[in-house]
Amino acid sequence: MSEKELITPVTEDEIDDIRVTLDTEDGEIVCRILTIFDVDAKDYIALMPLDEKGNDNAEGAVYLYRYFEDAQGLPSVEYIADEDEYEAAADRYDELLDEAFYDSIED
């Protein structure tokens, strides 16, 4: 099998159906992808944990992780242990939310 066959392309219609399962000390948490963004040449991913029915959580909690792909293009997430790095990612995510809000007002 070639490396290109390891990845299944995602269409615009399928993007909202992608789920990420996090293995935590509290058990598995299923999340949907909100966005992938970069800060200082590193990629990050914002994940919305879903409730037991598969809906967005009522609290609006969002998890931020470092995002990367291995040599074969398979995606992975990594916990952000450095407080300054996490703050930079959180600040950028907040900016993206603000931009989306202002763009929706202009429409």
C-alpha positions, 0 to 999 in steps of 0.5 A: 500500500502506498503512503497516499492510500493511508489517507482518505480525502475529506469532502466539505460535506464530511468535515462536520462528521469527523470525530476525535477520541481523546484517551484521558485519565477520566476515560475516552472523550469524543470531540468534534473539530472546530478548527486547526490553526497556527501560532509561531509556525506550530499547528494547533487544533480546537476540539469541542467535547460532545455529550453522551448523545453526540451533541456539543457540550452545554458548557461550551468547553473547548480543548486546545492541543498541538496538532501534527501529522507524521511522515505518512500524513496521519494526524495526531494531537499532543497535550500542551504542557508549556503554559506560555505556549498554551496561552499563545494558542488560546489567545490566537483561538480567541482572535479567530472567534472574534474574527468570525463574529465580526465577519458574521456581522458584516454578512 
